[in-house]
Amino acid sequence: MAQQVAATEQLLEYVRAVSLRDEPLLAELRRETAELPAGEAMQVMAEEGQLLALLIGLTGARSVLEIGTFTGYSTLCMARALPTDGELVTCDLTDRWPSIGAEYWKRAGVADRITLRIGDGTETLDALLAERGPECFDFVFIDADKANYLSYYERSLGLVRPGGLIVVDNTLYFGRVVDPDAADQDTVAVRELNARLRDDERVELSLLVMADGITLVRKRP
């Protein structure tokens, strides 16, 4: 039986050559993001953005919640995949970085599908629950501060509909999850979330060995 193939740089280049359908506007936003401090490490890979768009289409999602906007690259990828009357609510602590993406959202013609919520992540999610009620989103993407991942996950589970999908980014966290000497708050939080997901009978899941680890979590109907 075939085992996991090592993702060498040469193999990654091949994968991109045969599967990545990039566009100039997306590439431009990635380049601008890469010029920011830690921008290249924090931004979603092009392949992951394409996967998110594919998942939006596969699930038929019309309402999307994103926790962690940064410069809005993943926001743009997902908003473009929504129907014209779809909605994407994206949350960030500050509007400093999302303001970069906002210009690209306008240029792509999807700004009217996007609502930006600024503030503490858990407070924003609690406010959305109070305003809209439970199970009001079809799809959730979590890519924010790792220390609060468990909190974001539990709130997301209440906000997503039965059968809906939660996608969690960075679940391998630069490979630090298997480093016994890595005891920083972020790594510990990601490990705790992974263990919680494994044992959570409310959901079905699959951890993809792609990018920095992408976990797909389907809320059981």
HELIX and SHEET records of a PDB file:
HELIX    1   1 GLU A    9  SER A   19  1                                  11    
HELIX    2   2 PRO A   24  ALA A   34  1                                  11    
HELIX    3   3 GLY A   39  MET A   42  1                                   4    
HELIX    4   4 ALA A   46  THR A   59  1                                  14    
HELIX    5   5 TYR A   73  ALA A   81  1                                   9    
HELIX    6   6 PRO A   98  ALA A  108  1                                  11    
HELIX    7   7 ALA A  111  ARG A  113  5                                   3    
HELIX    8   8 GLY A  121  ARG A  132  1                                  12    
HELIX    9   9 LYS A  146  ASN A  148  5                                   3    
HELIX   10  10 TYR A  149  LEU A  159  1                                  11    
HELIX   11  11 TYR A  173  VAL A  178  5                                   6    
HELIX   12  12 GLN A  185  ASP A  199  1                                  15    
SHEET    1   A 7 ILE A 114  ILE A 118  0                                        
SHEET    2   A 7 GLU A  87  ASP A  92  1                                        
SHEET    3   A 7 SER A  63  ILE A  67  1                                        
SHEET    4   A 7 PHE A 137  ILE A 142  1                                        
SHEET    5   A 7 VAL A 160  ASP A 169  1                                        
SHEET    6   A 7 ILE A 214  LYS A 219 -1                                        
SHEET    7   A 7 VAL A 203  LEU A 208 -1                                        
END                                                                             
